[in-house]
Every structure is written in C-alpha cells, then in structure tokens.
Amino acid sequence: MAFDSLSALIYMGGHGPYVWTCYGVFFALLGILVVWSVRQRRELERRLRRQWLLESSPATAGETGQGSETPGDFTPVGQNSLNQSQT
C-alpha cells in the first residue's frame, strides 16, 4: 500500500486538503449536473406531451388538418424504436 495509515492517506504529505477539496468539488458538480439533466429531460417530456395533446385534440383537429392520432397512442421518448421492432 502506498500509505502507512489512513491519516497518512488523508494528509498526503501536506497536499491532502487540496486533493480532497478537488475531489469534493468534482463530485458535487457531477451530482448537480446529473440532477439538472434529469430535471431538464422531464420538463422537455412534459412540454412535448402537452404540445402533442394540444395538436391532436379534437377541437383543433379540423382546423389544422392534424390530430389523426388519439392521446392514448402517445409513447414516451425513446420507446418508438422498441415498439416498431415488435410489430
């Protein structure tokens, strides 16, 4: 083992505070990025679902010529390729 004890690992010859602070900042930023990405994806899916439902509603279907699909036909993002390969 490179270090004789746990305290030597933490201290790292005087460089420990710098090294462990860098690790802490890195993992904190990584966690923030993951949480932000998940929230952004959920919000995008909500907006797309809302837009799709508005465009396919019966009230506007006659006006725009769209809306041939029913709201029950909606598949979440990423599921299209799975459903098409099964049919």
N, C-alpha and C positions, 0 to 999 in steps of 0.2 A: 504494500500500500504506500502511496506517495506521502501520506501524512501519518505522524505517530499517534495522534489522538484527534478527537472531534474538535477540541478547542483549537488545535493547530490548523485543521481544515477551515474552521470559521475565520481564524485570524489571518491565515495565508501570508505570513511574514510581513504583515502590515498592509497588505493590499486587500484584505477581506472586506472592509466597508465599501470600497469602490466596486469590487466584483459582485458582492451580494446586492448592492443597490442597483447595479446594471441588470442583474437577473430579475429583481423585483419590478423594475420599470418595464422591462421587456414583457414579462408575463402579465402585468397589469394592462399594458397596451394591447396585448394579444387578446385578453379577455374582453376588453372594451370593444375591440374590432369584431369579435365573434358576436357579441350581444347586439351591436349596431347593425351588423349584416343580417342577422335573423329578424330584427325589427323591420328593416327596410324591405326584406323579402315579403314578410307578412303584409305590410302596408301596400306593396305593389300588387299582391294577390287580391287583397280587398278591393283596391281601385279597379283592377281589371275585371273582377267578378261583378262589381257594381255597374261598370260601363257595359259589360256584356248583357247583364239583365235589363238595363235600360234600352239597349239597342234591340233586344229580342222581345220586348214586351209587346202584347197585342195592340195596345193603344197607338204605338208608333210604327208598327209593322206595315200598316197600309200606307203610311205617309212616306216612308223611306224605301220601301221595297225589300227591306231586310226583315229578319226575325223568323226565318223558316224553322229554326230550332226552338225547342222548348227549354225553359230553365232547368229542367231535370236532366238534360243532356250534357250539362257542364262537367268537364273533367278538370281537376287541378293541373297546374303547370307541371310538366314532367311526366304525366301519365298518358299522354297521347300516343307515344311510341309503344307503350306496353299494350294499350287497348287495341291498336291497329294490328299488332303482330298476332293477337289472339283470335282475330276474326278471320 
